[in-house]
Amino acid sequence: MQINQYIQKGKKQLAILIDPDKEKSETKLLQLIHKVNILNPSFIFIGGSTVDVDDFKQCIKIIKNNSSIPLIIFPGSHLQIDKNADAILFLSLISGRNPDFLISHQIEAAPIIKSSNLKAIPTAYMLIDGGKTSSVAYVSQTSPIPSDQYVIAKNTAMAGELLGMQTIFMDAGSGAITPVPPKMIQAVASSTSLPLIIGGGLTSLEDINKAYNAGADVVVIGNKIETDINFLLDLKNINFVNTTNH
């Protein structure tokens, strides 16, 4: 499968984010995977800001043994790489000014990814203020883009596109109080031809539909299912595309 067959502009896709740091019980992880398989989303994302490497690899092994849904790494550092996944979001935190997350982690990860079968998806990663300090903001020591600064978000996304990125990921952070505003999504979506991923703070079907209607191509759900696993079944009402059907 080519990169552009994973995350595509103009298709409404859904990703379920699994954080290995929060899914250390194999029994609970298998229950989660079972419900994810029923939902049959476009992707499973895996990663977190403070994940133990052994937990990360074990979680990937269990998921791959129990699901055929494309598994994409959403890395918190250069240590979160595993050849058994299908692809990796090769992130550059372009909303921040910390060189470690702009390029340093990428330099460490590059030779490992190149020697594996992982498909790298160059991704412009943008943190958006979600009303609380996210773990990503804390770990990366960067400030998110204020949620009312649509022009800054738009210009940052355009810079990512001109730098050669192949997708944009706007993230309000795990457990955000408020998701990325629809007006900001619309401003970014209208200014770039790249697929747009939206995550953080999406806790209802209404939030998800607003993101899609504003221009999101992929919506990521993570923290909500950690507190309400049955929300996965509610998501069956969302009209999204599973790439395994194509």
N, C-alpha and C positions, 0 to 999 in steps of 0.2 A: 504494500500500500504506500503510495506516495504521500509526501507531507500535505499537499493541498487536498488530499482525499480524507484527511482527518478533520481539520477545522476549516470550514468553507464559508465564504461570504454568501449571505442571502439564505442560508438554511438555519432553521431554528433547532439548535442542538442543546442537549442537557448533559452536564457532567456531575457525577456524585464524587465529592472529595472525602477520602478516607485518610485520617491522620493516625499513623501507627502508634503514636505516643498515647492516644486515647482509646486504642483498640488492642490492648495487650492480652485480653482473654480470648483464646482461640474459639471457645464456644460462642461468645457474643459476636466475634468477627464472622463466624460461619452463619449465624442468624442474620447478620447484616447483609452478607453477600447473597443469601437466599432471597431476601426481599429486594435487593438491587437487581438480581436476575429477573424477578417478576416484573419489575419496572422496565427493565431492558433499556437503560439510557444510552446515549451516544457513546459516552466514555465513563471510565472510572479514573479520577485523578488521585494520586497518592503522594503524600509529603506533609511536612510540617516544619516549624521553625526550630524545634528543639528535639528532634527525633534521634534516638539511639540507632546506630548503624545496624546492629544485629536485629533490633525490632523491625527496622525498615525492610531488611531483606527477608525476614521471616514472614512479614505481612504480604509482601509481593508474592512469595512462594505460595501462600495459602490462597490468595486471590486467583492467581493463574491456574491453580489446580482445581478451582471450583467455579470459574466463570470464563466465558469466551468474549466478554465485553472488552474492547480495546482499553489497555491500561497505560495511562500516560503519567509519567513522573512530573510532579509540581514541586521542584526541589527547594529546600530551605538553605542548602549549602552544597558545596562541591562534593561532599561525602555521600550525598543521596543519589547514587547512580547504581543501577542494576540492569545487567544485560537481558534479564528475563522479562522486563517490561517491553511494551511495544514502541514507545516513543518517550521523549523527554522535552518539556518546555525549556528551551535554552534561554533562560531569563537574563535580562539586564534591567536593573532597577533604575529606569531613566527619570523617574520623578525625584530621585534623591541625588546627593552629591558625594556619597561615600564610595571611593574607588574600589573598595573590596567587593561591593555588590554591583558596581558598574562593569568591572572587567576582571578583578583579581580571582574571584571564585571561578570564573569562566576559563581563565588560563589553566587553573588547576584541573578543571574537569575535562577540558578539550581532548587531551591525549587518551583519556579513559573512554570517552564517548566514541572517538574516532576508531579505536581498536575493538569496539563492540558492534553489535547489530542494531543498536538503538538509533531510531530516526530522530534527529534533533530538529526542533521547531523553533527557530529564532523568534523570541518573544519580547516585545517592549512592555515591561512590567511597570505599572503606575499605581502607587498607593494613593487612595482618596480618603479624606477624613470621614470616618464613620461614627464620630461622636464619642470615641474612646481611644486610648492608646492601644494599638494592636500589637501582637507579639512580633510581627514583621517589622513594624516601626521601631520597636524597642531593640530588637536584635540587630537590625541594620543601622540603628542610630541615624535615621533619616526622618524628615518631617513629611507627612502626606500633603497632597494638594488640597487646599480648602475646598469644601464641597460646593461653594458658590462661585468659584473661580473657573468658569467655563472656558474662558479664553486661554488661560494657562494650560488647562487639560487638553484643549484642542491643539495648541501649538506644540505641546510635548508629544502628543500622538503623531503629529505630522513630522516632527523631528525623527521619531522612531521609524516611520515609514521611509524617510529619506536616507536613514542609516542602513536600510536594507532588511529591517525586521519583517517577518512574515505574518505576524499577528500582534494585536494589542490586547493586553490584559489589564483591566481596571479593577482594583480590589479595595473594598472598604475594610477588609481585614476580618479575621475570624471573630464572631460574636459582636460584630458592629451593631451599634444601636440603630443606625440608619444606613440604608444601602446607597450605592452610587445614584445620585438624582437622575431621573429620566431626562431632564433638560441637558445635563452634562453628557449623558450617553448619546443623546441626539446630536449635540454639537460635535462630538468626536466622530460619530458614525458618518456624519455628513461631510467631514473634512478629510477622510482617508478611505482608500479602497481596500484596506486590510480587514480581515475578519476580526470581530470584537468580542472578547470574553469579558463577562461581568461576574464578580463574586463579592461575597461579604454582606451580611445583614439582610439577606433575602429569606424571609421567614413565612411568607404566605404565597398562595397562588396568585393573588393580586399583585404582589411585588414582582413576581416572575413575569407575569404578562405585561406589566408596565415596562420592564427592562426589554423584553422582546419587541414591544411596540415602538420603543424609543430607538431601536437599532441594534440591540445585542444579537449576536449570532450564536454564542454559547453562554448559558447561564450555569453557574457553579453553585451547588448546594452542599454545605458541609456541616456547620455548627448546628443547624436546625435538626438534622437527623440524629445528632448526638443526644439531644434532649427529647426528641419525639421521633422514634424510628418509624412509627406508622405513617409519618408524613410522606415516606417513600410511596406508600400506596395512594395517597392523595394526589401525588404527582402524575398518576396515570391519566389525570384529566388534562394534562398539558400536551399540546400538539407539537411534538418535537420529532427530529429525524434521528434514527439510529443508523450509523454508518455501516454497521455489520449487515444491514439489509441491502446494501448497494454494491 
